Amino acid sequence: MNTLDAMNAFARVAELGSFTQAAASLGLPKASVSTAVQQLEAQLGTRLLHRTTRRVSLTQDGQVFHDRCRDLLDDMDELRTLFQPASGGLNGRLRVDMPIGVARDHVLPKLPAFLTAHPGLSVELSSTDRRVDLVREGFDCVLRVGALGDSSLVARPLGACALVNCASADYVAQHGQPRTPDELATHRLVHYVTELGARSPGFEYQADDGQNRFVPMPGALTVNNSEAYRSACLAGLGIVQVPRVGVADLLREGRLVEVLPDWRPAPMPVTLLYAHRRNLPRRVQVFMQWLGEAVAPLVAQSAKA
């Protein structure tokens, strides 16, 4: 394995924290990746990784080398396409992450056309409601819906997603429709958390002063993904607060009913995140531009709400 390939193997081990996962992502035997990293350490005259039976982590020298290594590998990706015309074909792999509903409703239906236009690309699409570690897990970009935490990542705002409060028609027939937040004490909320065990703040709405308010509510069910959240609502288990565009058809069909339309949550920001790089590979730039257009209906709903 040449030095550049060894650097790529080292970077993947550092980012995934595992020789086994790095080897699988590169399509190489684990022994080849381990040998490549050992040879790289011998060439540099320093240990780059702490290895235990449970985890792999960077040494201080390894962190410094990884930062420089990542820049060089990104530059090499860009250099390979330097003299290709802008209309030339894109090649390589894209690894992206986004929420389940966004992938299902907005990205996957349009992805065949994108891949037909760029047959040299392959896409690894992670669709989960958990917050992935973009750098550690080797993602080129991540699309997030909701507030962002502190991060060293580059954030590209795409707009905001309007939310609605809704319940199933059967739930409304059985429990009635609340007219004000004060009436929510006699209703049930399907609680949504990103990690089971976390506490749900309750029913959220944006007050006239622009501040977010929360009403604690009872509820027999707590879920941690958007598919279960929507299904629980359809099953009549309580009120949910979801992106309007994701339930528009269900509202039109009458299977779901909007409740408390004057007490909606504030729109949720939709953001593309990617790592700091001097020169993003053109395949990533093109894909992010396409992705922004693909999810345009999601953010357009906030203007109509």
N, C-alpha and C positions, 0 to 999 in steps of 0.2 A: 504494500500500500504506500503510495507516494505521500509526501509531507502534507499536501493540500487535503487529500482524502483523510489522512490521519487527523488533521485539524478539524475537519467536518465531523468525524467520529467522536473526537473529544468534546466538541461543542454540544453534540446531541446527548452524550452521557451527562454533561454538566447540566443541561437544561431539563432532562428527564429524571436525573438523579438515580439512574439505573442503567447498568450495562445491558441487562436483558431487554428492557424496553427500547434502548437506543439501537441495539442490534436488530430488533424486530422492525423498527421504523425505517432502518436503512436497508433491510433485506439482506443482512450479512450474518454469518455465524457469530455468536457471542465471543468465541475465542479470538476471532479476527479483530474485533473491536478492542478487546482487552489488550492484545498484542500491539495494536497500533498506538494505543495510549501509552503503553509502557515504553515503546520506541521513541515516542514524542518526548516523554519525560527524560529519557536517556540523552536525547539530543540537546535538550534545554538545560540539563544538569540540575533539575529541581523536581520536587513532587508536586503534581498539579491537583491530585484528588486524594481525599481521605476515604479509605475503603473500610467498611465494616460488613458484617454478615447481614445487616439490616438496611444500610443506606450508604449512599455515595454523596459526598459533598466536596465543594471546592476548598482548597487551601488558600492562604492569602495570595501566594504567587499564582495559583490557579485562577483566582478571580481576576487578577490583573491581565493574565494571558487570555482568559476567555473574552474579556471586553475587546482587546485588540484583535483577537482571532475572529470574533463575530463581525467586526468592521471589515476585516480583510475578506472573509467569505462573502459578505454582502457585496463588496466591491467586485469580486470575481464574478458573481451572478450578473451584475450590471455590465461588466466588461464583455462577457460572452455575447451579449446582445447589442453591444455598442454600435456596430456597423449594420445592424439589421434595420431596414426601413421601418418607419412607424407603422406602416400597414402590414409588415411582415408577420409571420406566424409566431405565436407564443409557445414556449415549451417549458416543461417542468411540472412540479407538483405544487398545489396550493393547499394549505391546511387552515381551515376557518372554523369558527364556532359562532353559534347564534341560538336564540331561544327556539323551543320546539315549534310554537305556533308560527313564528316568522318563517322558519324553514318550510313548514307544511303549506302555508297559505300564500307566501310571496316569492320564495326563492326556488324551491324544487320544481314548481310548475313551469318556470321560465328557464331553468338551468339547461334543458336539452338544447335550446337555441344557442345559448352561450357556448356550450361545448362543441356544437356543430361548427360554429364560427372559429373556434380555436381547438382543432383536433389534437394538437400537440400537448394540451394541458390535461392534467388529472387533478381531481378535487377530492380532498378528504374533508368531509363536512361533519363536524361534531354538533349535534343538536341536543342541548341540555339546558335546564334552567339553573344549574349550579354555576358559580363564577369560576371559570377556568383560569389557570395561571398562564397567561399568553406566552411569556418568555420561557418559563420552565417546561411547558408542555409543547413548545415548538410551533405555536400558531403564527401564521403570517398576519392575520387580523381577526378581530372579534367584534361582533355586533351586539351591543347591549341595549336593553330597554329598561330605563329606570335611572335612579340617581347613581352617580359614580363616586367611588371612594377616592381617597388620596392615591395618586399613582404617578409613576415616572413615564407612563405611556403617553403617546401622542393621541389626542382625542379630536375627532372630526365630527362635529354636530351635524345631524341629518334632519333634525326637526323635532317635533313632539307628537306623541300618540294620545289621542283623546280616549278617556275612559268613561264607562257607563256603569251604573248599578243595575243589576238585573236579577230576576228570579224566574223559575219556571212558572208556566201558566197554572200547573197543578198546585204549586206552593201558594201562589196568590189566591187561588180559589179556596184553599184550606185555611190560610192564615190572614188573608186580607192584604191590602197594600198600604204600607206606611206612608203618611203624608208629610211628616217632619221627623228629624232625627230623634226627637223626644219619644216617639212611638217605637223606636227600635228595641227597647227593653223587652218587648213581647215577641220579638222575632229572632230568627237564628241566622248567623253568619257562617259561611264556609270559610274557615281560616286558612290563609296561605302564608307559608314561611319558606325560606330558601333552604333551611336545615331543620329537620325534625328535632324537637326539643326547644327550639327558639319560641319566644312568646309573640303572639300576634297582637299588634296594637289595637285592633278592632276596626270598626267602620271609619273610613277616612273621607273627609270632604274639605273643599276649599271655601273658607268663609269669605264674607264680603270684603274684609280687609286684606284679602290675599293670603292669609295665613292658613296652614293646614290644621285641621282639628280632627280629633279622634274620639269615637264613641265606643267604649268597651261593650262587647256583645257576647251573649252565650252562643255556643255552637257545638254540635256533637262531633264534627269532623274537622281535622286539620290535614292539609295536603302540602306537598312540596314540588309539584310540577303542574304545568298549565293544562295538560290533557286531563288529569284527574280533577282539576279545579272546574273545568267546563262541564265534564261529565257529572260531577257532583251536583252542579246547579241544575242540569237537565233532569237529574233524578229527584229533584225537589228537596234537597238537603239543606237549602238555605240561600241567602243572598250572596252574590259575588260581585266583585268590582274588576272589570276586564276591559281590554281594548275594544272600542266600538267596532272596528273593522273586523275583528275576529268573530263577532256574534251577529253581524248585520243580517245575514240570511236567516238566522234563528229568530231574530226580532221580527223580521218581515213575515215569516211563516206563523208567528204567534206562539211558537214553542217557548220562547222566552219573553218576558215582559220587563220593560224598563221601570224602575222604581226610583223615587226621589230624584227626578231629573234636575231639580234646582239645587241639589247637594251632591254634585259629582266631585270625585277627586281631581286634583290638578293634573293636567296632561303630563305624561311621562316622557322625558327626553329619550331620543333614539340616537345612539352614538356609535361611530366606528372607532375602534382602538387599534393601534399598532405600535410596534417598538420604535424607539428613536433610531433612525438610520440616515446617513448622509445621502445615500442613493437607494431608494427602494427599487427592487427588481421591477422591470416593466410589467411582468405578468401580474404582480401584486397591485400595481397602480391601475392597470386596466380592469382587473377584477373588482377593486374597490369602487371604481367609477360605475361599473355595471351594477354592483350591489346597491349603491345609493339610488340608482334609478329603479331597481327591482322592488325596493321597499317604499318607493314614493307614495303608493296608496295608503300605506300605514300611517305616514305622517300627515298626509293630506286631510285625513279625517278630522284632525284637531281644528282645522280652519272652518269646518262645516258644523262643528258641535255647537 
